[in-house]
Amino acid sequence: MCQATLLSSKGTSSVSYCPKCKNHYINHVSYLLCFTNFQYDLFYKEIKNKIGNEEFLTFPNDQKKIILTSPVEEILFTFTEVEWSNFTFVLDEAYYMREVYNIIL
């Protein structure tokens, strides 16, 4: 991982960006996703389309979570309502902060 600049952080989610290699690093609890600018923009748009249409399922421990699929069928991500709110906030803020950061440089 590069020496990335933190763009946004809330709860257990954060997004960092490396202006040198132009990679985004999305960190949430125990996973780290790495995206190019193009991939991040696509991921961001997909998440934005889900907001307001979420379906929270009750898990065996009576905790309600949303499931986020990945391109790999066997890998699914889950978020509680609070985690999902923090996650979407961080992605949104990081998207705009990257634009500000690129203007400054």
Backbone as numpy.savetxt, mean C-alpha at the origin, in Angstrom:
# Nx Ny Nz CAx CAy CAz Cx Cy Cz
17.37 -3.40 -0.65 16.53 -2.22 -0.65 17.41 -0.98 -0.65
16.99 0.02 -1.36 17.73 1.28 -1.49 17.59 2.14 -0.24
18.30 3.25 -0.25 18.13 4.26 0.80 16.91 5.10 0.41
15.76 4.57 0.72 14.50 5.20 0.31 14.07 6.27 1.31
13.33 7.23 0.81 12.76 8.31 1.62 11.34 7.92 2.01
11.03 8.06 3.28 9.69 7.76 3.76 8.72 8.81 3.23
7.69 8.36 2.51 6.68 9.27 1.96 5.46 9.38 2.87
5.10 8.27 3.51 3.93 8.28 4.37 3.97 7.09 5.31
3.39 7.28 6.49 3.34 6.20 7.48 2.14 6.43 8.38
1.41 5.35 8.65 0.30 5.41 9.59 0.03 4.01 10.08
-0.08 3.87 11.39 -0.30 2.54 11.96 0.83 1.60 11.59
0.49 0.47 11.01 1.49 -0.53 10.64 1.83 -0.49 9.16
1.43 0.57 8.46 1.70 0.70 7.03 2.60 1.89 6.76
3.49 1.71 5.78 4.33 2.82 5.35 4.70 2.64 3.88
5.01 3.77 3.23 5.47 3.74 1.84 6.72 4.60 1.77
7.77 4.01 1.19 9.03 4.72 0.97 9.29 4.75 -0.53
10.15 5.68 -0.94 10.45 5.85 -2.36 11.93 6.16 -2.53
12.55 5.50 -3.49 13.95 5.77 -3.82 13.99 6.54 -5.14
14.38 7.83 -5.10 14.41 8.61 -6.33 15.49 8.15 -7.31
16.49 7.47 -6.80 17.58 7.01 -7.67 17.12 5.87 -8.57
16.54 4.82 -7.97 16.09 3.67 -8.77 14.61 3.74 -9.09
13.92 4.73 -8.51 12.49 4.98 -8.73 11.61 3.80 -8.30
11.99 3.16 -7.22 11.20 2.07 -6.65 10.41 2.56 -5.44
9.22 1.99 -5.28 8.38 2.22 -4.11 8.44 0.98 -3.24
8.47 1.19 -1.95 8.49 0.08 -0.99 7.29 0.24 -0.07
6.35 -0.68 -0.19 5.15 -0.66 0.65 5.37 -1.69 1.74
5.39 -1.23 2.97 5.61 -2.10 4.12 4.35 -2.14 4.96
3.88 -3.35 5.25 2.71 -3.51 6.11 2.92 -4.75 6.97
2.98 -4.57 8.25 3.19 -5.63 9.25 4.37 -6.51 8.86
4.13 -7.63 8.19 5.21 -8.58 7.94 5.54 -8.77 6.46
5.07 -7.88 5.61 5.44 -8.02 4.21 5.93 -6.70 3.63
6.72 -6.82 2.58 7.28 -5.67 1.88 7.05 -5.88 0.39
6.37 -4.94 -0.23 6.14 -4.99 -1.67 7.03 -3.95 -2.33
7.56 -4.29 -3.49 8.44 -3.38 -4.22 7.84 -3.16 -5.61
7.65 -1.88 -5.97 7.06 -1.53 -7.26 7.86 -0.44 -7.95
7.91 -0.49 -9.28 8.43 0.63 -10.07 7.36 1.73 -10.04
7.67 2.89 -10.60 6.67 3.96 -10.67 5.41 3.48 -11.38
5.58 2.85 -12.53 4.45 2.38 -13.32 3.63 1.35 -12.53
4.29 0.39 -11.91 3.59 -0.63 -11.14 2.86 -0.02 -9.94
3.51 0.93 -9.27 2.88 1.57 -8.12 1.61 2.31 -8.56
1.69 3.03 -9.67 0.52 3.76 -10.17 -0.63 2.79 -10.47
-0.34 1.66 -11.08 -1.38 0.66 -11.36 -1.97 0.10 -10.07
-1.11 -0.23 -9.12 -1.55 -0.77 -7.83 -2.41 0.27 -7.10
-1.95 1.51 -7.10 -2.68 2.60 -6.45 -4.08 2.75 -7.04
-4.18 2.72 -8.36 -5.49 2.86 -9.02 -6.40 1.68 -8.68
-5.85 0.48 -8.60 -6.65 -0.70 -8.23 -7.20 -0.56 -6.81
-6.36 -0.11 -5.90 -6.79 0.07 -4.51 -7.85 1.17 -4.44
-7.64 2.27 -5.15 -8.62 3.38 -5.16 -9.98 2.89 -5.65
-10.00 1.98 -6.61 -11.25 1.44 -7.13 -11.97 0.56 -6.11
-11.25 0.00 -5.16 -11.84 -0.86 -4.14 -12.48 -0.06 -3.00
-12.01 1.17 -2.79 -12.50 1.98 -1.68 -13.98 2.29 -1.90
-14.77 1.97 -0.89 -16.20 2.15 -0.96 -16.94 0.89 -1.39
-16.20 -0.07 -1.93 -16.80 -1.33 -2.38 -16.23 -2.52 -1.61
-15.66 -2.25 -0.44 -15.02 -3.30 0.33 -16.05 -4.31 0.84
-15.61 -5.54 0.93 -16.42 -6.59 1.53 -15.59 -7.22 2.65
-15.98 -6.94 3.88 -15.26 -7.48 5.03 -15.89 -8.82 5.42
-15.06 -9.83 5.50 -15.50 -11.17 5.85 -15.14 -11.45 7.31
-15.97 -12.21 7.97 -15.69 -12.59 9.36 -14.82 -13.84 9.36
-13.66 -13.73 10.00 -12.72 -14.85 10.10 -13.07 -15.70 11.34
-12.49 -16.90 11.47 -12.81 -17.78 12.60 -12.63 -17.14 13.97
-11.76 -16.15 14.08 -11.55 -15.48 15.37 -12.52 -14.32 15.58
-13.58 -14.26 14.79 -14.61 -13.21 14.82 -14.10 -11.83 14.44
-12.97 -11.76 13.80 -12.42 -10.49 13.34 -12.81 -10.29 11.87
-13.33 -9.11 11.55 -13.71 -8.80 10.18 -12.50 -8.27 9.42
-12.27 -8.84 8.23 -11.12 -8.45 7.41 -11.52 -8.41 5.95
-10.81 -7.58 5.21 -10.93 -7.55 3.77 -9.78 -8.37 3.21
-10.04 -9.04 2.10 -9.00 -9.85 1.45 -8.57 -9.12 0.18
-7.27 -8.96 0.02 -6.70 -8.34 -1.16 -5.94 -9.43 -1.92
-6.38 -9.72 -3.13 -5.72 -10.75 -3.92 -4.41 -10.21 -4.49
-3.59 -11.11 -4.94 -2.33 -10.74 -5.59 -2.27 -11.48 -6.93
-1.32 -11.12 -7.78 -1.19 -11.85 -9.05 -0.85 -13.33 -8.86
-0.31 -13.66 -7.71 -0.01 -15.06 -7.40 -1.21 -15.61 -6.64
-1.90 -16.55 -7.24 -3.16 -17.07 -6.71 -3.07 -17.52 -5.25
-1.93 -18.04 -4.86 -1.77 -18.58 -3.52 -1.47 -17.52 -2.47
-1.21 -16.30 -2.88 -0.86 -15.24 -1.94 -2.00 -14.24 -1.84
-2.55 -14.14 -0.63 -3.63 -13.19 -0.34 -3.21 -12.35 0.86
-3.60 -11.09 0.86 -3.32 -10.20 1.98 -4.63 -9.89 2.68
-4.60 -9.79 4.00 -5.82 -9.45 4.74 -5.57 -8.20 5.58
-6.64 -7.44 5.78 -6.59 -6.21 6.54 -7.83 -6.10 7.41
-7.66 -5.71 8.65 -8.82 -5.35 9.47 -9.32 -4.00 8.94
-10.44 -3.54 9.44 -10.98 -2.26 8.98 -10.02 -1.11 9.26
-9.42 -1.11 10.44 -8.46 -0.05 10.80 -7.21 -0.15 9.93
-6.69 -1.36 9.75 -5.50 -1.55 8.90 -5.78 -1.11 7.47
-6.95 -1.44 6.96 -7.32 -1.06 5.59 -7.40 0.46 5.47
-8.00 1.11 6.45 -8.09 2.56 6.46 -6.70 3.19 6.46
-5.81 2.69 7.30 -4.43 3.20 7.36 -3.70 2.93 6.05
-3.86 1.72 5.52 -3.19 1.31 4.29 -3.59 2.21 3.12
-4.89 2.43 2.95 -5.35 3.27 1.84 -4.92 4.73 2.03
-4.93 5.20 3.27 -4.47 6.56 3.56 -3.00 6.72 3.16
-2.18 5.77 3.56 -0.74 5.82 3.29 -0.47 5.78 1.79
-1.16 4.91 1.06 -0.96 4.84 -0.40 -1.32 6.16 -1.05
-2.42 6.73 -0.63 -2.90 8.00 -1.18 -1.91 9.13 -0.90
-1.52 9.26 0.35 -0.59 10.32 0.72 0.76 10.15 0.02
1.24 8.92 -0.06 2.53 8.66 -0.70 2.50 9.00 -2.18
1.37 8.74 -2.83 1.22 9.06 -4.25 1.46 10.55 -4.48
0.84 11.38 -3.66 0.98 12.82 -3.81 2.35 13.32 -3.31
2.86 12.73 -2.26 4.17 13.14 -1.75 5.28 12.82 -2.75
5.13 11.72 -3.49 6.13 11.40 -4.51 6.14 12.50 -5.57
4.97 13.00 -5.95 4.90 14.06 -6.94 5.58 15.33 -6.42
5.33 15.67 -5.18 5.96 16.84 -4.56 7.47 16.64 -4.50
7.90 15.46 -4.09 9.32 15.15 -3.97 10.01 15.27 -5.33
9.37 14.78 -6.39 9.96 14.85 -7.74 10.03 16.28 -8.25
9.07 17.12 -7.87 9.11 18.53 -8.28 10.28 19.25 -7.61
10.51 18.93 -6.34 11.59 19.58 -5.59 12.96 19.20 -6.15
13.11 17.95 -6.56 14.39 17.51 -7.11 14.49 17.98 -8.51
